[in-house]
Amino acid sequence: NHKRLHIKDIAGAIPRTEENAHSLDEELFCKHSRKSKPIYHTEIYRRAIQKMKLTTKFKLEPNFEQEKHLHNLSSIATKLYNTANFERRWVWENTGKIPSVYMQKKELRDNHWFKLLPSQTAQEVLFNLQQNYNSWFKLRKTDKTANPPRFRKKTELSVISFYQQFRIPGNTLRISMSRKYSKEHKIRFIELP
């Protein structure tokens, strides 16, 4: 609450004069800084701008064809998750060690399912599996009968995340597909209204 007030102060809602400049600096220093000297408004304003993020909410209303592709991508993510989980379990049973997410990424780079997803989306699936294994390790410390993460059913869809593979031109959401998916399905991107 105070930070918003200060950012407004900095942006010019309360003009900075000689009388209030020192008190505003001290107030900002006391509440938001651990440094031994007061921070000037321009420094705080720059820091606040750097931390701001733009959020846009979309209610997806895909047509039948677009829904089919989104469903297909989610099912590919499930297959990649199961492939990586199988590899981890196999290595665990044979060596007693579990490969890191980075080793798995390197080994699965040429995998069919990995190539069908956009690269960051595929990596996110592997990081999700890593989080599940980390949770299992924590649980094993207290419960020795805990089982490793299970395989997902073929009908179960995985959550897919897009980071740099999308654009928002106007009021549409444009999701780019991977090269291999584009080649196989003859679609470069999905535009959702």
LOTI-18256 format. One record per residue (C-alpha): z, x, y. Coordinates in nm, 2 decimals. Layout:
PT:Z:X:Y
...
//
This chain:
PT:0.00:0.00:0.00
PT:0.09:0.28:0.24
PT:-0.21:0.48:0.15
PT:-0.45:0.19:0.24
PT:-0.27:0.16:0.58
PT:-0.31:0.53:0.65
PT:-0.67:0.53:0.55
PT:-0.73:0.25:0.79
PT:-0.54:0.44:1.06
PT:-0.76:0.74:0.99
PT:-1.08:0.54:1.00
PT:-1.00:0.42:1.35
PT:-0.82:0.09:1.32
PT:-0.53:0.24:1.52
PT:-0.65:0.48:1.78
PT:-0.50:0.82:1.77
PT:-0.33:0.90:2.11
PT:-0.11:1.19:2.21
PT:0.20:0.97:2.18
PT:0.14:0.84:1.82
PT:-0.05:1.15:1.68
PT:0.26:1.35:1.60
PT:0.45:1.05:1.44
PT:0.14:0.95:1.23
PT:0.11:1.31:1.11
PT:0.47:1.33:1.02
PT:0.46:0.99:0.84
PT:0.16:1.10:0.64
PT:0.32:1.44:0.57
PT:0.64:1.28:0.44
PT:0.48:1.02:0.21
PT:0.18:1.19:0.07
PT:0.22:1.57:0.08
PT:0.42:1.84:-0.08
PT:0.29:2.10:0.15
PT:0.52:2.27:0.40
PT:0.30:2.17:0.70
PT:0.16:1.84:0.81
PT:-0.19:1.74:0.70
PT:-0.42:1.63:0.98
PT:-0.60:1.30:0.95
PT:-0.95:1.44:0.89
PT:-0.82:1.64:0.59
PT:-0.66:1.33:0.44
PT:-0.96:1.11:0.52
PT:-1.19:1.36:0.34
PT:-0.96:1.36:0.03
PT:-0.95:0.98:0.03
PT:-1.33:0.95:0.05
PT:-1.37:1.20:-0.24
PT:-1.14:0.99:-0.46
PT:-1.30:0.65:-0.39
PT:-1.52:0.50:-0.66
PT:-1.77:0.22:-0.64
PT:-1.72:-0.05:-0.89
PT:-1.98:-0.32:-0.96
PT:-1.92:-0.60:-1.21
PT:-2.21:-0.75:-1.39
PT:-2.21:-1.06:-1.61
PT:-2.48:-0.97:-1.86
PT:-2.73:-1.25:-1.93
PT:-2.98:-1.08:-2.16
PT:-3.28:-1.26:-2.30
PT:-3.34:-1.27:-2.68
PT:-3.53:-0.94:-2.68
PT:-3.28:-0.75:-2.47
PT:-2.99:-0.89:-2.67
PT:-3.16:-0.77:-2.99
PT:-3.18:-0.41:-2.84
PT:-2.82:-0.41:-2.73
PT:-2.71:-0.54:-3.07
PT:-2.92:-0.27:-3.23
PT:-2.76:0.01:-3.02
PT:-2.41:-0.11:-3.11
PT:-2.50:-0.12:-3.47
PT:-2.64:0.24:-3.45
PT:-2.32:0.35:-3.28
PT:-2.13:0.20:-3.58
PT:-2.35:0.40:-3.82
PT:-2.30:0.72:-3.63
PT:-1.92:0.66:-3.63
PT:-1.93:0.61:-4.01
PT:-2.14:0.92:-4.06
PT:-1.91:1.13:-3.86
PT:-1.60:0.98:-4.03
PT:-1.76:1.06:-4.37
PT:-1.82:1.42:-4.27
PT:-1.46:1.45:-4.14
PT:-1.31:1.31:-4.46
PT:-1.53:1.53:-4.68
PT:-1.43:1.84:-4.50
PT:-1.06:1.73:-4.50
PT:-1.07:1.68:-4.88
PT:-1.24:2.01:-4.95
PT:-1.08:2.24:-4.70
PT:-0.77:2.07:-4.57
PT:-0.90:2.10:-4.22
PT:-1.08:1.86:-3.99
PT:-1.37:1.98:-3.78
PT:-1.33:1.95:-3.40
PT:-1.54:1.70:-3.21
PT:-1.74:1.98:-3.06
PT:-1.83:2.13:-3.41
PT:-1.93:1.78:-3.52
PT:-2.14:1.73:-3.21
PT:-2.32:2.05:-3.29
PT:-2.38:1.96:-3.66
PT:-2.48:1.60:-3.59
PT:-2.72:1.69:-3.31
PT:-3.02:1.65:-3.54
PT:-2.88:1.34:-3.71
PT:-3.11:1.03:-3.70
PT:-2.83:0.80:-3.56
PT:-2.72:1.06:-3.30
PT:-3.08:1.09:-3.17
PT:-3.13:0.71:-3.15
PT:-2.85:0.68:-2.89
PT:-2.85:0.83:-2.54
PT:-2.67:1.17:-2.57
PT:-2.36:1.08:-2.37
PT:-2.32:0.75:-2.55
PT:-2.34:0.93:-2.89
PT:-2.09:1.19:-2.78
PT:-1.85:0.91:-2.67
PT:-1.87:0.76:-3.02
PT:-1.76:1.10:-3.16
PT:-1.48:1.13:-2.90
PT:-1.36:0.78:-3.00
PT:-1.34:0.90:-3.36
PT:-1.15:1.21:-3.25
PT:-0.89:0.98:-3.07
PT:-0.85:0.78:-3.38
PT:-0.78:1.10:-3.58
PT:-0.54:1.22:-3.32
PT:-0.35:0.89:-3.35
PT:-0.35:0.93:-3.73
PT:-0.20:1.28:-3.70
PT:0.08:1.15:-3.48
PT:0.15:0.87:-3.72
PT:0.15:1.11:-4.02
PT:0.45:1.30:-3.87
PT:0.67:0.99:-3.91
PT:0.49:0.81:-4.20
PT:0.34:1.03:-4.48
PT:0.16:0.73:-4.63
PT:-0.06:0.67:-4.32
PT:-0.42:0.65:-4.40
PT:-0.70:0.82:-4.20
PT:-0.93:0.61:-3.98
PT:-1.13:0.37:-4.19
PT:-1.50:0.32:-4.20
PT:-1.64:0.04:-3.99
PT:-1.81:-0.25:-4.17
PT:-2.19:-0.27:-4.13
PT:-2.15:-0.61:-3.95
PT:-1.89:-0.46:-3.71
PT:-2.04:-0.36:-3.38
PT:-1.91:-0.06:-3.19
PT:-1.85:-0.05:-2.82
PT:-2.11:0.16:-2.64
PT:-2.06:0.33:-2.31
PT:-2.33:0.43:-2.07
PT:-2.26:0.70:-1.81
PT:-2.56:0.84:-1.65
PT:-2.82:0.64:-1.84
PT:-2.81:0.34:-1.61
PT:-2.93:0.25:-1.25
PT:-2.86:-0.05:-1.04
PT:-3.18:-0.12:-0.84
PT:-3.11:-0.43:-0.64
PT:-2.94:-0.70:-0.84
PT:-3.04:-0.57:-1.18
PT:-2.88:-0.33:-1.43
PT:-3.13:-0.08:-1.58
PT:-3.02:0.10:-1.90
PT:-3.23:0.39:-2.02
PT:-3.29:0.45:-2.39
PT:-3.31:0.78:-2.57
PT:-3.65:0.94:-2.64
PT:-3.63:0.87:-3.01
PT:-3.53:0.50:-2.96
PT:-3.81:0.47:-2.70
PT:-4.07:0.60:-2.94
PT:-3.96:0.39:-3.24
PT:-3.91:0.06:-3.05
PT:-4.16:0.10:-2.77
PT:-3.91:0.04:-2.49
PT:-3.80:0.29:-2.23
PT:-3.53:0.09:-2.06
PT:-3.36:-0.25:-2.06
PT:-3.34:-0.44:-1.72
PT:-3.07:-0.70:-1.71
PT:-3.06:-0.95:-1.43
//
